[in-house]
Amino acid sequence: MGRRGRPAPAGTFVNTTGALYPLPCPKGTWNNEPGQDQCLSCSPGKYSSTLGAKECKTCPVGTYSTGQSVGCTDCRPGFFTAAGSAQCSPCKPGSYAPDPKAGSCKLCPKGYQGPTSGMKKSAGCPKGTFSNREGCKLCTPCPINTYSLGGTSTSPTLACLKRGT
């Protein structure tokens, strides 16, 4: 109870018997009922950036929080997450996320590969390989009597060339 026996309003608490005034819930915590003697921690994937919060807000797409947070942390390039998440996940091989705060990963385009998880960009095919489909984890070796010079991050290798006679 707060001043003169009135219950502490939502978003506040009284943690000492006989206290005259309720205290606002600290950042990263909340309560939505009057008369509380404590505030609840925001759960992972949620946050509270204000004093006296009556609810926690959900972290947006591409961000996360680990609980009792005052804000959300951006996923770094190569990682993604849905709204309300407790952590970011790495993009799977064959995909990438070039920018921070990604909600999903992009498939590697034709002519490129994504050999590892957590890639920021697609990689060019090595010499002697090619890729003719999206989402390729590893480029395919050239068939017998054909070759490729390989690609770069800006030059795709879509097919192998026939060797001259």
C-alpha positions in Angstrom: 0.0 0.0 0.0 1.2 3.5 -0.8 0.2 6.8 0.7 -2.8 6.7 3.0 -3.5 3.0 2.3 -4.2 3.4 -1.4 -2.8 0.6 -3.5 0.2 1.4 -5.7 -1.0 2.1 -9.3 0.0 -0.2 -12.2 3.5 0.4 -13.3 4.7 1.0 -9.8 5.4 -1.0 -6.6 5.8 -0.5 -2.9 8.5 -2.8 -1.5 8.5 -1.6 2.1 5.6 -1.8 4.6 4.5 1.7 5.5 6.2 3.4 2.6 4.5 6.6 1.7 4.9 6.6 -2.0 5.1 3.9 -4.7 8.2 3.7 -6.9 8.0 3.3 -10.7 9.1 0.0 -12.1 12.7 0.2 -13.3 13.5 0.1 -17.0 13.5 -3.5 -18.2 10.6 -4.4 -15.8 6.9 -3.9 -15.7 3.6 -4.7 -13.9 0.0 -4.1 -15.0 -1.9 -4.5 -11.7 -2.3 -2.1 -8.9 -1.1 -2.9 -5.4 2.1 -4.8 -6.3 5.2 -5.2 -4.1 7.5 -5.9 -7.0 7.9 -5.5 -10.8 8.3 -8.4 -13.3 11.3 -8.7 -15.6 10.6 -8.3 -19.3 11.0 -11.8 -20.9 13.6 -12.5 -23.6 12.5 -10.9 -26.9 10.9 -8.0 -25.1 12.0 -4.8 -23.5 11.0 -1.8 -21.5 12.8 1.5 -22.0 10.8 3.6 -19.7 10.2 3.9 -15.9 6.8 2.8 -14.7 6.1 0.5 -17.6 2.7 -1.4 -17.6 3.8 -3.8 -20.3 7.0 -4.8 -22.2 7.3 -4.1 -25.9 8.3 -6.8 -28.5 11.7 -6.5 -30.2 11.1 -5.8 -33.9 12.3 -8.1 -36.7 16.1 -8.3 -37.0 16.7 -7.5 -33.3 16.7 -9.5 -30.1 16.9 -9.2 -26.3 17.9 -11.6 -23.6 15.4 -10.6 -20.9 15.0 -7.7 -18.4 16.3 -5.5 -21.3 15.9 -1.8 -21.7 16.3 -2.1 -25.5 16.9 -4.6 -28.3 20.2 -5.4 -30.0 20.5 -5.5 -33.8 21.5 -8.8 -35.5 24.8 -8.4 -37.3 25.2 -9.1 -41.0 25.1 -12.9 -41.7 22.4 -13.4 -39.0 18.6 -13.0 -38.8 15.7 -13.2 -36.5 11.9 -12.8 -36.3 10.2 -10.3 -34.0 10.2 -11.1 -30.3 13.3 -13.3 -30.4 15.9 -14.0 -27.7 18.8 -14.4 -30.1 19.8 -14.2 -33.8 20.4 -17.2 -35.9 23.1 -17.6 -38.6 22.1 -17.8 -42.2 22.3 -21.4 -43.4 24.9 -22.4 -46.0 23.6 -21.3 -49.5 22.2 -18.1 -48.1 23.4 -14.8 -46.7 22.3 -11.5 -45.0 24.2 -8.5 -46.2 22.8 -5.9 -43.8 22.2 -5.8 -40.0 18.7 -6.2 -38.6 17.7 -8.9 -41.2 14.4 -10.7 -40.7 15.4 -13.4 -43.2 18.3 -14.5 -45.3 18.6 -14.3 -49.1 19.4 -17.3 -51.3 22.8 -17.1 -53.0 22.1 -16.2 -56.6 23.0 -18.4 -59.6 26.8 -18.3 -60.3 27.7 -18.0 -56.6 28.0 -20.2 -53.5 27.5 -19.9 -49.8 29.8 -22.6 -48.3 29.4 -21.7 -44.6 26.7 -20.4 -42.2 26.6 -16.8 -41.1 27.7 -15.3 -44.5 27.4 -11.6 -45.2 27.7 -12.1 -48.9 27.8 -14.8 -51.5 31.1 -16.1 -52.6 32.3 -16.6 -56.2 32.8 -20.1 -57.5 36.4 -21.4 -57.4 38.3 -22.1 -60.6 37.0 -25.3 -62.2 33.5 -25.0 -60.8 30.1 -23.3 -61.7 26.6 -22.8 -60.2 23.5 -22.7 -62.3 20.9 -22.6 -59.4 20.0 -20.3 -56.5 20.9 -21.3 -52.9 24.0 -23.3 -53.9 26.1 -24.3 -50.9 29.0 -25.4 -53.0 29.6 -24.8 -56.7 29.6 -27.9 -58.9 32.8 -29.2 -60.5 33.0 -28.6 -64.3 32.4 -31.8 -66.4 35.3 -33.5 -68.2 36.7 -31.5 -71.1 35.3 -28.2 -69.8 36.7 -25.5 -67.5 35.9 -22.3 -65.7 38.2 -19.5 -64.5 36.2 -19.1 -61.4 34.2 -16.1 -60.2 34.5 -13.3 -57.7 32.0 -11.7 -55.4 30.9 -9.5 -58.3 31.4 -11.9 -61.2 29.3 -15.1 -61.4 30.3 -18.4 -62.9 27.0 -19.8 -64.5 28.6 -22.5 -66.7 31.8 -24.1 -67.8 33.4 -23.6 -71.1 34.5 -26.3 -73.6 38.2 -26.9 -73.9 39.6 -26.0 -77.3 40.8 -28.8 -79.6 
